[in-house]
Amino acid sequence: MIYDFFIDIVGTCNLSCPSCPTGNFKKLDFYDKARPKGFMKLDVFNTAIKKISEFQDPSETSLHLYNWGEPLLHPQFNEILAKASEYKFRIYISSNLNTHKNITSLLEHNVKFLRISNSGYYQNTYQKSHKRGDINLVKSNMYLLRHLMDTRKKFIDIELFYHMYKSNIGEDLIKMKGLCDNLNYRFTPIVANFVNVEKVMKY
């Protein structure tokens, strides 16, 4: 049996998307306090994964280093991956790929899976639902990852998670699927969830 543990190592994001609570609310609906922001300290992370390893064999454990934050922004991302790799955890990452930081770190450690959050092929579509995002940077990083995997003979299971809105289910969807096919990435279109639901009329 494979156990799944989620550790949100970054409490913020560089984008603001209607399908994500990060950046949309100052307070959580149920707790009347601000969502924690910033970066998890390395010693706190080390303590957490040590406790997990005592509970379950790390080789049979999927460690998801994300939830609602952007993990690649963490200034000690490489050290976090290195420590998790020492324990032989199966490492899972989700990212919007809107940063130059830590792309190569994904290939240097035991990362098994990368999910790319995406919602468009063209910038004018993409920026509607991945606000502040740069689709050309995303595509560049997608090509870079393919190049690194090919040249280093390493493999990461990469899935492009395509959030479908009214504005992006035409040519953008077709073109992005074509890019994923070309790069040999999995393409998974899903109907976007909205946080909060009143935003559904805007997109």
C-alpha positions in Angstrom: 0.0 0.0 0.0 1.3 3.5 -0.9 0.7 6.2 1.6 0.3 9.9 0.5 1.5 12.8 2.6 1.1 16.4 1.6 3.5 19.1 2.9 2.9 22.6 1.7 6.5 23.9 1.8 5.5 27.4 0.4 2.4 29.3 1.7 2.1 31.7 -1.1 2.1 31.8 -4.9 3.4 34.1 -7.7 0.0 33.9 -9.5 -3.6 34.5 -8.5 -6.0 32.0 -10.1 -9.8 31.9 -9.7 -9.6 28.1 -9.1 -7.2 28.4 -6.1 -7.8 29.9 -2.7 -4.2 31.2 -2.5 -4.3 34.9 -3.3 -8.1 35.0 -3.4 -8.9 35.4 0.3 -7.4 37.2 3.2 -9.0 34.8 5.6 -10.2 31.3 5.4 -13.9 30.7 5.5 -14.0 28.5 8.5 -11.2 29.7 10.8 -11.3 33.5 10.8 -7.5 33.8 10.5 -5.1 34.4 7.7 -3.7 31.6 5.7 0.0 30.9 6.7 2.4 32.4 4.1 6.1 32.3 3.6 8.5 29.4 3.4 8.7 26.3 5.6 11.9 26.3 7.6 14.3 23.4 6.7 14.5 22.1 10.2 10.7 22.0 10.4 10.6 20.0 7.2 13.3 17.7 8.4 11.4 17.0 11.6 8.2 16.3 9.6 9.7 13.8 7.2 11.6 12.0 10.0 8.3 11.5 11.8 6.7 10.2 8.6 9.6 7.8 8.0 9.1 6.4 11.5 5.4 5.8 10.7 5.8 4.3 7.2 8.5 2.9 4.9 9.5 6.0 2.8 10.0 3.8 -0.3 6.2 3.0 -0.1 5.3 6.7 0.6 4.4 9.4 -1.9 5.5 12.8 -0.5 3.6 15.6 -2.2 5.6 18.9 -1.6 2.7 21.2 -2.5 -0.9 21.9 -1.8 -1.9 25.5 -2.6 1.5 27.1 -2.7 4.2 27.3 -5.5 7.0 24.9 -4.3 9.6 26.1 -6.8 9.7 29.5 -5.1 11.2 28.0 -1.9 14.8 29.4 -1.6 15.9 26.0 -0.2 14.0 23.9 -2.6 17.1 21.9 -3.7 18.0 21.1 -0.1 14.4 20.0 0.6 14.5 17.6 -2.4 17.9 16.3 -1.3 16.7 15.6 2.2 13.5 13.9 1.0 15.6 11.8 -1.5 17.9 10.6 1.3 14.9 9.0 2.9 13.9 7.4 -0.5 10.5 9.1 -0.6 8.6 9.1 -3.9 8.5 12.8 -4.5 5.6 14.6 -6.2 5.6 18.2 -7.3 2.9 20.5 -8.7 3.9 23.9 -10.2 2.7 26.6 -12.6 6.2 26.7 -14.0 6.2 30.5 -13.9 9.7 30.8 -12.5 13.2 30.1 -13.7 14.1 28.9 -10.2 14.8 25.3 -9.3 13.9 23.7 -12.7 17.1 21.7 -12.8 16.7 20.6 -9.2 13.8 18.4 -10.3 16.2 16.3 -12.3 18.8 16.0 -9.6 16.7 14.2 -7.0 14.1 11.5 -6.6 11.2 13.4 -8.2 8.8 10.9 -9.7 5.9 13.1 -10.8 5.4 16.7 -11.9 2.0 18.3 -12.5 1.9 21.5 -14.5 -1.0 23.7 -13.7 -2.1 25.4 -17.0 -5.1 27.1 -18.6 -4.1 28.2 -22.1 -1.7 28.2 -25.0 -1.9 31.9 -25.9 -1.0 34.6 -23.5 -4.3 36.6 -23.9 -6.2 33.4 -22.8 -3.7 32.1 -20.2 -3.5 35.4 -18.3 -7.3 35.4 -17.7 -7.1 32.4 -15.4 -3.5 32.2 -14.4 -3.2 35.9 -13.6 0.3 37.5 -13.7 1.5 34.3 -15.5 3.7 34.2 -18.6 2.8 31.4 -21.0 6.0 31.8 -22.9 8.0 31.1 -19.8 5.9 28.1 -19.1 6.5 26.7 -22.6 10.2 27.4 -22.3 10.4 25.5 -19.1 8.4 22.6 -20.6 10.9 22.4 -23.5 13.8 22.7 -21.0 12.5 19.8 -18.9 12.2 17.6 -22.0 15.8 18.5 -23.0 17.2 17.8 -19.5 15.4 14.4 -19.3 16.7 13.4 -22.8 20.3 14.5 -22.2 20.6 13.2 -18.7 18.7 10.0 -19.4 16.3 10.7 -16.5 12.6 10.4 -16.4 9.9 12.3 -14.6 6.2 11.5 -15.2 5.0 14.9 -16.3 1.3 15.7 -16.5 -0.1 19.0 -17.8 -3.3 19.7 -15.8 -5.4 21.8 -18.1 -8.1 23.8 -16.2 -11.0 24.3 -18.6 -13.0 27.6 -18.5 -15.4 29.0 -21.0 -12.6 31.1 -22.5 -10.0 28.3 -23.2 -11.8 25.2 -24.5 -11.3 25.9 -28.2 -8.0 26.4 -30.1 -6.0 26.9 -26.9 -6.9 23.4 -25.7 -6.1 21.8 -29.0 -2.8 23.6 -29.3 -1.7 22.8 -25.8 -2.6 19.1 -26.3 -0.5 19.2 -29.4 2.5 20.6 -27.5 2.1 17.9 -24.8 2.0 15.2 -27.4 5.1 16.6 -29.1 7.0 16.6 -25.7 5.5 13.3 -24.6 3.8 14.7 -21.6 0.4 13.6 -20.4 -2.4 16.0 -21.1 -5.3 16.0 -18.6 -8.1 18.5 -19.2 -10.5 19.0 -16.2 -13.4 21.4 -15.6 -12.0 24.1 -13.3 -13.3 24.5 -9.8 -13.9 28.0 -8.6 -12.9 29.6 -5.2 -15.2 31.2 -4.5 -18.1 29.8 -6.6 -19.5 33.3 -7.4 -16.5 33.8 -9.8 -17.9 31.2 -12.2 -19.9 33.9 -14.1 -16.7 35.8 -14.9 -14.9 33.0 -16.7 
